[in-house]
Amino acid sequence: MARNREETHFGYETVPLADKQGMVNDVFHSVARRYDLMNDLMSGGLHRAWKDALVSAVHPPRSDRSFALLDLAGGTGDVGFRVVEAGGAGTRVTVCDINADMLAVGAKRAIERELDDRVTFEQGNAEELPYPDKSFDCVTIAFGIRNVPRIDRALAEIHRVLKLGGHFLCLEFSNVDVPGLDALYELYSFRLIPRIGQVVTGDREAYQYLVESIRKFPKPKVFAKLIEQAGFRRVSYRAMTGGVVALHSGWKL
Ligand SMILES: C[S@@+](CC[C@H](N)C(=O)[O-])C[C@H]1O[C@@H](n2cnc3c(N)ncnc32)[C@H](O)[C@@H]1O
């Protein structure tokens, strides 16, 4: 991905590695208030089905058995809320994100939904998680990992904070490999998404970054290898919606 150790990609742009996080933070600062509305508009509601598949794979206990989930790069808490709603009284979610604006939207929503005792919002960097070793039963990251400058560090941190027997699940955009759908998806991504972003959030550039960063993210087989290299076992993935997204899974054994 990076040309050398000091450079990486911000969308199609080659940028100093040290600059990427700040640029990503500007994107999510700009779109935070309208982030969830944009997800519905861009995906035609499909992101809900993808997140449902993620929550099914998390499989939180329905009983009051204690279950601690870290939803990393969890933003406005969409995945976190779904997990506590699917789980029993012992299910607790920590939503960790680097961006205070995204977290503020989520924390307000948790109070409105009376879920603030079970879903907490904490600021932290995926590359340097503010949690002790072996803290969580499960770690999820949805549409977050491609924004992190040093993916290998984040995967190592996720492995560190998982308990033995813990499950890592990652939902990320992937590669459309269905003939016909690929051309349509390309057209939709590059012609329409930045325009919808402009109208809804006033920030066309943020959504141009989104579509470019999807193209730059490693193919699912390559990403699965990175997960394995971080120490995970029984690593697998499955494509959804013709490869628009992939759900990756790995275990700390
Ligand atoms: C596309 S949003 C996904 C939000 C949420 N997971 C969802 O699916 O709705 C990506 C999130 O990654 C967060 N992020 C980017 N870099 C991060 C980092 N180094 N550590 C933690 N979060 C990060 C951003 O602040 C943003 O909230």
The ligand as an SDF file (V2000), in Angstrom:
LIG
                    3D

 27 29  0  0  0  0  0  0  0  0999 V2000
  -16.8490    5.1920    8.2710 C   0  0  0  0  0  0  0  0  0  0  0  0
  -16.8200    5.5570   10.0020 S   0  0  0  0  0  0  0  0  0  0  0  0
  -17.5200    4.0880   10.6950 C   0  0  0  0  0  0  0  0  0  0  0  0
  -18.3470    4.3330   11.9310 C   0  0  0  0  0  0  0  0  0  0  0  0
  -19.1230    3.1390   12.4560 C   0  0  0  0  0  0  0  0  0  0  0  0
  -18.2560    2.0090   12.7150 N   0  0  0  0  0  0  0  0  0  0  0  0
  -20.2250    2.7270   11.5070 C   0  0  0  0  0  0  0  0  0  0  0  0
  -20.1070    1.6820   10.8830 O   0  0  0  0  0  0  0  0  0  0  0  0
  -21.2030    3.4530   11.4100 O   0  0  0  0  0  0  0  0  0  0  0  0
  -15.1060    5.3880   10.3680 C   0  0  0  0  0  0  0  0  0  0  0  0
  -14.7320    5.7800   11.7890 C   0  0  0  0  0  0  0  0  0  0  0  0
  -13.3540    5.4400   12.0030 O   0  0  0  0  0  0  0  0  0  0  0  0
  -12.8550    6.3610   12.9540 C   0  0  0  0  0  0  0  0  0  0  0  0
  -11.3800    6.2940   12.9770 N   0  0  0  0  0  0  0  0  0  0  0  0
  -10.5220    6.6860   12.0120 C   0  0  0  0  0  0  0  0  0  0  0  0
   -9.2570    6.4730   12.4050 N   0  0  0  0  0  0  0  0  0  0  0  0
   -9.2990    5.9350   13.6610 C   0  0  0  0  0  0  0  0  0  0  0  0
   -8.3230    5.4960   14.5910 C   0  0  0  0  0  0  0  0  0  0  0  0
   -7.0180    5.5680   14.3210 N   0  0  0  0  0  0  0  0  0  0  0  0
   -8.7410    4.9960   15.7770 N   0  0  0  0  0  0  0  0  0  0  0  0
  -10.0520    4.9180   16.0720 C   0  0  0  0  0  0  0  0  0  0  0  0
  -11.0300    5.3210   15.2360 N   0  0  0  0  0  0  0  0  0  0  0  0
  -10.6650    5.8180   14.0320 C   0  0  0  0  0  0  0  0  0  0  0  0
  -13.4090    7.6860   12.4410 C   0  0  0  0  0  0  0  0  0  0  0  0
  -13.3150    8.7080   13.4050 O   0  0  0  0  0  0  0  0  0  0  0  0
  -14.8340    7.2700   12.0840 C   0  0  0  0  0  0  0  0  0  0  0  0
  -15.7330    7.4700   13.1600 O   0  0  0  0  0  0  0  0  0  0  0  0
  1  2  1  0
  2  3  1  0
  2 10  1  0
  3  4  1  0
  4  5  1  0
  5  6  1  0
  5  7  1  0
  7  8  2  0
  7  9  1  0
 10 11  1  0
 11 12  1  0
 11 26  1  0
 12 13  1  0
 13 14  1  0
 13 24  1  0
 14 15  1  0
 14 23  1  0
 15 16  2  0
 16 17  1  0
 17 18  1  0
 17 23  2  0
 18 19  1  0
 18 20  2  0
 20 21  1  0
 21 22  2  0
 22 23  1  0
 24 25  1  0
 24 26  1  0
 26 27  1  0
M  CHG  2   2   1   9  -1
M  END
$$$$
